[in-house]
Amino acid sequence: MRLLISLLLPWLTFFTIGRPIAGVICLILQITLIGWVPAAIWSVYALSQFKTDQKIEEALGRKEL
């Protein structure tokens, strides 16, 4: 679901992963029609990094127990 949001409304993805300042910057970039493509690419990249960070934290958390 977040992947679809990151393609259609890139700025909203940043708010869902807890990066509101990046969301505002992305919204400013998305306002221009030319900036939509870089904003979507940036949003998908940030979403993939967020998922990777979650997996790392989960793996490290399980090892400590």
Secondary structure, DSSP 8 states (H G I E B T S, - for coil): -HHHHHHH-HHHHHHHTT-HHHHHHHHHHHHSTTTHHHHHHHHHHHHHHHHHHHHHHHHHHHHH-
